[in-house]
Amino acid sequence: MNQSHPAQIRIPATYIRGGTSKGVFFNLADLPAPAQQPGRSRDAMLLRVIGSPDPYGKQTDGMGGATSSTSKTVIVSPSQRPGHDVDYLFGQVSIDQPFVDWSGNCGNLSAAVGPFAISQGMLPTERIPENGVVEVRIWQANIGKTIINRVPITQGQVQETGDFELDGVTFPAAEIAVDFIDPADDEGSAMFPTGHLVDSLEVPGVGRLNATLINAGIPTIFLNAAELGFTGCELQDDINGSSETLKRFETIRAHGAIKMGLISELAEAESRQHTPKVAFVAPAANYTASSGIAVEDQNIDLVVRALSMGKLHHAMMGTAAVAIGTAAAIPGTLVNTAAGGGERDQVVFGHPSGTLKVGAEAALVDGEWQVTKASMSRSARVLMEGWVRIPGETL
């Protein structure tokens, strides 16, 4: 044995699907001491766990699944913040670059935080009913927001199996209600950082585009599909198969990020891939989802397609769904207009894998729009638990 290479170390971890994403979950107390604090050691550990950076783009030597939906990590710990049970920190791991993006949340994995916290014994036993539902109050540390999970319990344990179906997930599971409280992102000066419901976004090489720039759930740039030459019914291969199209979207994203005040120079967008998101909308239309399901226009309010980490998402990011629900509730935004206009407290939209319903409570207060809550149903299931291993020289 070559003594110059330290043996692997093992770290307790749980591999969980949450919504249409999956990631590696850690209890903060279980991390190696150098990784219990933010910084180089923590990022290096998570990169090695996931298998990044991988120039082949496959993450073969790690737990990642080579997509933005499966290159994710979560760290959970008991919360010292009044009125909250746990703190939740999300790290979006780049597939081909050596960095972890801490700039936003994962709405899908948010549904798995409550179940993980319960299984880790982070809630007092008296809070867990023998049968029923337990409310887990979560502090989302990336964006400084409260998320509530309502987790079903059967015989004192988290109920994971059930008949709740979620488009984008193959098998049914137990339903978990997720509330995003006051979802407007504090990173911007307001929910609409420019002060407008619709902006004119000038993008070199692309042209002038109408855009709704919103900080809710996650900073998001909404565009009209027709202005981009799309119908809004595109599937992944229609977008991801064209490097030219993806480059165009990345250019739009970078210029939108500057207009939203998230970055000051275009080059900064390269190391901030997780936020903002770019999505395009169109009125309801008939199309066939990636699963072969026929989505009928009479059953939806609009169609939405969104990009994550430079690629069209296979379904819809949970945080982007919050942004969709929020924008749909506010008359005058591109999302609201595509949905038919008017006031609404929920919207059903079509995405590449099917449909999703999201609700939002919006009100105009002192001339500014405020959203107190956005809600949706997700599911979560433990796929594997035990230890992940990384070479000792990683830290």
N, C-alpha and C positions, 0 to 999 in steps of 0.2 A: 504493500500500500504506500502511496506517495503521501508522506506526512505533511507536505507543504499545502495540501488541500484539506481543510477542516471537514469533518463529517457533516452530514445533513442534520439540521435541527428540525424538530416537529412542533407544530403550533396548533392548539385546538381550534377547530373551525367547523362551520356548518355550511353546506352548499344548499341554497334555497331558491326555488322559483317563486317570484313575487309578481303577480300580474303577468305581463308578456315579457318579463325580463328574468334573468337569474344571476346570482352573484354569490361570492364567498363572504359569509358573515363571521365576525369575530367579536368576542367579549373583550373589551379593552383590557381587563385585568389579565387575560390570557396571553397577551402579546409579549414578546421579548422586551426587556426593559428599555432598550434604545428606541423601540418602535411605539412605546406608550405615549410619546410626545410627538407633535407634528414636526416634520422636518425630513432630512435626507434619509435617515435610517428607515422611517416608516414608509416613505415612498419606494425606497429600494426593495423593502420586504414585499409590498403589494405588487410591484412590477414583477418580481420573481415568482410570486404565487400564481399570478395570472398568466405568466409566460411572455412578458413584453420587456423590451421592444423586440418584435419579430419581423425581420425584413421579408420573410416569406408570407406574412400576414395570416398565419394559421394558428398561432399560439399552441403549437403541438406540445411544447415542453412546459405546459402550465395548465391552469384550470379554466382559462378563458375559452370562449367559443368562437373567436374570430369575427364577432359582430359587436356593434355598439351595445346591443341588448344583453350581451353575455360577457362583456369585459368590465365587470363591475365588482366593487368591494364595499363592505359596510362594517362600521365599527360602532358597537352599542355599549352603553355604560349606564349605571344608575344615575339619575339626574339630581343635582343639588338645586335646581331651579324650582321655586315654589309652584305648585300646581301641575307638576309634570312628573312622570314616572321614570322616563329614560331619556338619554341624549342619543341622537342618531346622526352619525357622520357618514357621508357618502363620498366615495372616491371613484370617479370614472377613469379607468385605466386606458391610456392610448394603446392601440394595437401595435403600431410600427414606430412609435416615438418614445423616448425614455422619460415620460412624465405622467403624473396623476393629476387630473383636473378636479379641484375642490370647489369650483365656482358655482355649482348648482346642486339640485336635489334629483333623485330618481323617484318619480311618483309611483311607478310600478312596485319597486322594492319597498316603498313606504308601507305597503300592505303586509309585508313579512316581518316588519320590525316588532310589532306587538306580539305575534306568536313566538318569535325568537326570544324576546325579553321574558315572556312567561316561562318558556322552557329552560331558560337560564336562571330561573329563580329570582329575577329582579323585582318582582312584585310580591308584596306580603301575601302569605298563604290565605289570610282571611279575605282577601280581595277576590280570590278564585272560587267561583261557585262550583258545586258538584255538577250541576247542569245549568246551562244558561249562557249569558253573554257577559264578558268583562270588557270594560272600557279602558283602553291604554292610552294615556296622554303622553305624546312624544314631542320632544324639543328637537326640531331639525336644525342642527348646528351650522350647516353650510349657509343657510339663508336666514336663520334666526326666526323661524316660524313654528307654530304649533300644528301638529297633525294628530288626529284621533283615530285609532283603530277600534272597531267593535268586533272582538274575537269570540267566536262560538266555542263553548266548553262542553265536553261530554265526559262524564265520570272523572271530573277533575283534571282532564287533559285537553290540550288544544285539539279541536275537531278539524281535521284537514280534509277528509273525504266528504263528498257531497254531490249534489246534482246541479250546482251553479255552473253555467257554461259561459265562457269568456272568449269571444272571437279573437283568434291569434294564439290560443292555447288549445292543444289537442284534446285533453281529457277534462271532464268536469271535476269540481272540487267544492269545498265549503265556501260559502260567500262571506267576505269580510267587507263591512262598510268602512269607507275611508273618508274622513272630513279634513279638508285643508282650511284652517282657520285664518281669516285675514290674509288671503294668499298673495296680495300684491307684494312684489319683491322690493325690499328696502334698499337694494343697491341702486335703484334708480331714484330720481328726485320725486317721482310720483308713479302711479300706475301707468300713466301715459307720460313718459319722460320728456317728450317734446311739447306736451300740453295740447296735442291734437289727437283726435280719434282716427284721422287719416292724414298721412304725410305724403309729400312728393319726394321720393327717394331717387336721387340721381346717381347712377352706377356707370362708371366708365366702361365702354364696350358692351353695355347692356341697354342703357337708355334710362328714361325717366319712368318710374313705377309708382303706382299708388301702394301705400303700405300702412298697415296698422301696427304700430310699435308698442308693445305692452309688456309690463312687468307684472305677471301674475302666474303663480305656480313656477314658472321659469321665464326669463326674458325671451320673448318670441317676436319674430318678424312675420306678419301675415301678408300675403300677396294674393292678387287675383290670378287664378290659373290661366284665364284667357289672355291676360297681358303677357304671359310667359310662353304662350303657344301651346298650352296644355288644356285638357278637359277637366282635370281633377279626379279622373277615374283611373289614373295610371297605376300600374303595379311596379314592384321593385325592378324587374328587368328593363322596364321602359325607361327608367331614369338611371339606374346604377350601371347599365351597360354602356353608357356614353361618358367618357372622361371629360369631354368638352362641356356637357350639361352639368356635371358635378362641379367642374371648375367655375362655371358661370354662377351656380348657387353659392359657392364659397366666396366669390367676389361680392355677391349681393350681401351675404352674411357679414362679411368684414365691414362693408360700408354702412350697413344697418347698425352694427355694433358701435361704430363711431357716433352715429347720429343719436343712439340711445345713451351715449356717455359711458359705455361699458369699457371701451378702450380709447386710447388717444392717438395711436398710430396703427396703420393697417397691419404691420408686421406682428403686432401683439395677438392678432386673431389666431395665428398658428399654434400658440401655446394655450389657447382658450377655446378648445374645440367643442366643449360641452355646452357652452352658452355664447351667444343666444342661439335659439333654434330658428329654423326657417320653415314656414309652412305655406301651402297655397290652397285656396278655397274656391269652390264653385257651387252653384245651386244644385239641389238634389237631382240625381240622374241614375238610370239603371246601369248596372255593371256586374261583372262576375268577379267575385273576390278570389284571392289566391288559392283558397281551399276548394273552389268550385261552386261555392254558395252563390246563388243569385241574389243580389241586393237590389231591391225595388225602390224607386224614387218615392213612392207613396209612404214608405216606412221610415224615411229619414228626412231631416230638415236641410242638410247640405252634405257635400263631400269635402274631405280634407286629406291632404297628403303632407307629411312632415319629414324633414331630414334630421338625422342625428349622427354626429361624428362624421359628417361628410357623405353619408349615404341615405337613400330613402329608407325610412323605417318600415319593417314588415307589418306593423299594425299601427299603434299610436303610443307614444311615450305618455306616462301618466301625468307628468307635469305639464306637457303640452296640452293634454286633455283639459286640465284645469284652466290653462290660458284660453282654450277654445270656449269652454263653458262661460268663463268670465266675459270674454269679448262678445259672445253671442247674447249675453244679457244686457249689453249696453247699446242702445240704438245708435246707428251711425257708423259703427266699425265695419270693416270689410266682412268680418265673420257674421255679424248680425244681418248685414245686407244680403249676403249669400243665402242666409237661412230664411229670408223673406221679410226681414225688418220687424219693427214693433218690439214691445216688451215681452220678455220670456224669462222663466226661471229654470228652464232646462232645455237641453238640445240633444237630439239624436243625430249623430253624424256617421257617414260612411268612411271607412279607412281601407287600406289594402286587404286586410284579413276579414272584414265584416263591418259590424256596427258597434257603437258605444254610446251610452247615454250618460251625460254629466249634467249636474245641476249647479246653479250659482245664485246667490242672493245679492243683488246689486241695488244701490241707491245713490241718488245725486245729493251730496251733502256740501253745502256752502260752495256750490259751483264745481265741485270735483266729484268724480265717480268713485265710489267705494264699494268693495265687495267683502262682505263679512264672512262668507263661507262658500266653498265649492265642494261638491260631494260626488262620489262615484262608488261603484262596487267592484272589488277585485277578489282575487283568491291567492292563496300561498300554500306551498307544500315543501316540506323538507325532502331533498333528493338524496343527501348523504351527510353523515356526520362522523366526526373522528378527528383526524389531524391532517394538516397539509405539511409538506416537507419542502424546505429550501436549503441550498448549500450554506454551510455555516459562515462562509466568507461574505455572504450577501450583506450582512449588517455591519 
